[in-house]
């Protein structure tokens, strides 16, 4: 049955219900009730429903026309691509045909002239008064289902069906659990995919995380997810989060439910699970684990904390999850403000029972001061995410037993003072974030990390009392695959940064230097921060501290950096000329530096605060800045401040040289000014005049 026929039948049923409502409210209508206000209102709505019924064929015809034109346009583009690959046909002719199809589609997009049988006032009444009631009744009649089966939604599903890889389809369907309009952080999402076994490393030496990045980008290109940027009009070159259109989310929910991936209630919210689904979500306000029997929990593969903020779980709860592979109790949200805490730390007591666990996230959970020693029994664990566990005081030495671990994130854990020596045993680590250089003789040092040959990304925190030995960073040269290094430091001003020639950094492609808030650092950049040392560096982020320059004095040295961020550098003065000479390949520039002298302001302001994307935009901004500075300099030289003459007058009178001397001095200044004006004006191009 067609959409048009179904909708017409639904409207017809709605009209019958309307008359039933009239009969129940006002009784049978006769001649004496023609002028009754309530009856007139019912009749007015009935007229509107009849008009709607008449207009439905036009809507269906318009939808069919748009769908037809879109399909023709898409086919023509694919034909063009096929001809280009086979070098058959004339590409110019193909492009002309594509242009024609786009024009035909644009013409078809003009909506039909609806409402010609309905006056404007009735339309307004429908919008303001009757819309919610009609939509509710349409839902009761199954119209919502009809809409999901419309050509537009079917076209979306066709895009999904066209995905060749099963893992790509599953990665997309896992997004169905997130709330409507949620901003989903990319990193926890990729970790989840890895934990589910949807993505693995490839034979081409591509890690599982890199494969996840590719899938995330592919979903963006297919428009199944939308990249999220904090500054929409100046997007960052690196996408860190995404959103999903509500219609696409509804489609994903329908498909995920049919595949028994998750269980959803009538409002589209995931639940803790049923007998068929082996994945469960912790949802705020639900009873969660208390509503599921032991036998069902024993078969769960995934438990994902979607919105529960207070994890008041039974201490024996974990011991029931014997087959679970993904335990995401922590935050997945883009905003760091989302709060999660455990009611009792004993909830983690049963961790050792999860023999199949591959991914454990406690990200952002408060009131966890330590992990149980039984964590060393999770021999299948690949990813341990402890980021922003603000109360975590110690990483147990048993962590060194997790021989399959590829990702360990303990960044933003301020009470951690050192790393266990056993960390050097994790030879499969690809990512280590938040490594703390401690003072204890038994703690893990930077040179101990040289055993981690698979390490790609390393984040180091140099604490306030940390002792960094000279040349210690040179040990990193033995980690041949390391390409990204982040250094957070909070050392005292009197403490020198790591010194010495450091070939360890020569292979880095990405480097971040960041100072902790309210702690000073050296005014000069670390000696390692130089083009001759970092020849392969493509991304450089410097955040916070007292650094005032990026130039180490080497002559004719140029960086290969393409992405440069200089954030919250209060004393950094941007030298545009030097910047353009030193960074000739720069394609993205994010700057917030040179703090305003007004310290009393609540929101600190910076004299340089902008984001520039693309080389042409950077060069244009530089030229405008250069012209502005020249004009300011010109004005200062040609037109000295008013108080200057006043000071000169006082000085000349004091020396008894009189008004004549002052006049002669003024004449001289006029001559100088005329020369400067002539010299300045000669630099302008008069050809356009």
C-alpha positions, 0 to 999 in steps of 0.5 A, a space after each residue: 500500500 502506498 504512502 499516499 493511501 495510508 495517510 489518506 486512510 489515517 486522515 479519514 479515521 481521524 475525521 471519524 474520531 472527531 465526529 465521535 468526540 462531537 457526539 460525546 461532548 455535544 450530542 447529536 447535531 441538529 438545526 438548533 446547534 448550528 450556531 453553537 461555538 463548540 460545534 463551529 470549532 469542530 466543523 472548522 477542524 473537520 474542514 481543515 482535515 478534508 483539505 489535508 486529505 485533498 493535498 496529500 496526493 500532491 505531497 506524494 507526487 512531489 516526493 516521488 519527483 524529488 526522489 527521481 531527480 536525485 536518483 538520476 543526479 546520483 547515477 550521472 555522477 557515478 557514470 562520470 566517475 566510471 568514465 574517468 576511471 576507464 578513460 572512456 567518454 568526454 569528461 566535459 560532456 559528463 560534467 555538463 550532464 551532471 550540471 543539468 541533473 543538479 539544475 533539474 533537482 533544484 527545480 524539483 525541490 520547489 514545494 507544491 502549492 499546498 493549502 489552496 483550499 484552506 484559508 490562511 486563518 485556518 492554517 494558523 489555527 491548525 499550527 497553533 492549536 491542533 498540531 500536537 493533538 493531530 500528531 499524537 493521533 497520527 502516531 496512534 494510527 501508525 503514521 510514524 511507521 509510515 514515515 519511517 518507510 517513506 522514500 526519504 528514510 528508505 534512501 538513508 537506509 540504502 546508503 547504510 545498506 551500500 556499506 561494504 564492510 560489516 564492521 563499518 555497519 556495526 560501528 555505525 549501529 553502536 551510535 544508536 544508544 547515544 541520546 538525541 543531539 548528544 555530542 559524542 567524543 571520538 576517542 571513547 567511541 573508538 575504544 569501544 569499537 576496539 573492545 567489541 572486536 569490530 576493528 583490529 590492527 592490519 597487516 600493513 602495520 596499521 594499529 586498531 586505533 588508526 583503523 578506527 580513525 579511518 572508519 570514523 572519517 568514512 562515516 563522516 564522508 557518508 554523512 551518517 555522522 556530523 563532525 562537531 567543532 567548538 568554533 563552527 565557522 573555523 573548524 579544527 583540522 582534527 575532528 574530536 567529536 561528532 553528532 548524529 541527525 535525529 532521523 539517522 539516529 531513528 533509523 539506527 535504532 530500528 536497525 540495531 533493535 532488529 539485529 538484537 544489538 540493544 534493547 530500546 523502550 518506546 521512547 527510543 532510550 536503551 535499557 539494561 537488557 533483555 533475554 535476547 540482547 547481550 549488551 546493556 546500558 546503564 540509564 539514569 533513573 532506571 533500576 539497571 542491574 537490579 532489574 536483570 536476573 543473574 543468568 542474563 548478566 552472565 551472558 552480557 558482552 557489554 555494559 555501557 554507562 549511558 547516563 548514570 551519574 551515581 554508580 550505586 552498584 552491588 559489590 558482587 555485581 562485577 563478579 556476575 559479568 563473567 563474559 563481559 568484554 567491554 565495561 564502560 562505566 566512565 564518561 563518553 561525553 564531550 563536555 568535561 562537566 559531566 559528573 560520575 562518582 561511585 557510591 562505594 569504592 568496593 564496587 570494583 572489588 570483583 574486577 578480577 572475575 572479568 577474564 574476557 575483559 578487553 576495554 575498561 573505562 573509569 574515565 572521569 569517575 570521582 571517589 576512586 582512590 585506588 584500583 584493586 590489585 586483582 586488576 592484574 588478573 585481567 590478562 585479556 585487557 587491551 585498553 585501560 582508560 583512567 583519564 580524569 579520575 581526580 581522586 586516584 592516588 596510586 597505580 598498582 604494581 600489578 598493572 605491569 602484568 597486563 601483557 596485552 595492554 595497548 592503551 593506558 591513559 592516566 592523564 589529568 589524575 592530579 594525585 598520582 605522584 609516580 608510576 610503578 616500575 613494572 610499567 616497563 613490562 608492557 611491551 605491547 603499549 601503543 599509547 601511554 598518556 599521563 606518565 608521571 616522573 616521580 622522585 621515588 627510586 623505585 618508580 618508573 623513569 623515562 629511560 625505563 620506557 625504552 623497552 616499549 618498542 611499539 609506543 606511538 604516543 607518549 604523554 609525560 607530566 613533570 611534577 612540581 618536585 620532579 627531578 629530571 636528569 640531564 639527557 634523560 629524554 635522549 633515551 626515547 631515541 630507542 622507541 623507533 615508532 614514537 611519533 607524538 609527544 606531549 609534555 605537561 610541566 609544573 616545575 618551579 622557575 628555578 628548576 631547569 628543563 631537560 638539557 642536552 642534545 636530544 636525537 630522541 625527538 627526531 622522528 616525532 610528527 606531533 608534539 605538545 608542550 603544556 604548563 600546568 596552571 599557576 606554575 611558572 616555567 622557563 621563558 625560553 623554549 626547551 632546547 629540544 624544540 628546534 627545527 634541526 631536531 624535529 625535522 618530521 614534526 607536522 603538529 606543534 601545540 604549546 599551551 600555558 607557561 612563561 615561554 616568550 618565543 619559539 626561536 632558538 637563535 639558529 639562523 635560516 632554520 625552517 620548520 616543517 610544521 603544518 598545524 601550530 597552536 599557541 594557547 594561553 601564553 600570557 607573555 608571548 609576543 607574536 612576531 609575524 615576520 619571523 613566524 612567516 619565515 620560520 613556518 613556511 608550510 603553515 596551514 592552520 594557526 590557532 593563537 591565544 597569547 599576549 595577555 591583557 594588562 588588566 588582571 582584574 577582569 574575570 575573563 582574561 583577555 588576550 591581545 592575540 586571539 584568533 584561528 586561521 585556516 588555510 595558507 591563503 587566510 594566514 597570509 592575508 591576515 599577516 599582510 593586514 596586520 603588517 599594513 596596520 602596524 606600518 600605519 601606526 608607526 607612520 602616525 607616531 613618527 609624523 604626528 607626535 603626541 600633543 604633550 610633546 610640544 608642551 614638554 619641549 616648550 617647558 624645556 626651552 623656556 627653562 633654558 631661556 631660549 625663548 619662543 623664537 627657538 621654539 618656533 625655529 624648532 617647529 619649522 624644522 619639524 615641519 620640514 622633517 614631517 614633509 620629507 617623511 610624508 613624501 617618502 611614505 607616499 612614494 611607496 604607494 602605487 599610483 597607477 590606479 589613479 
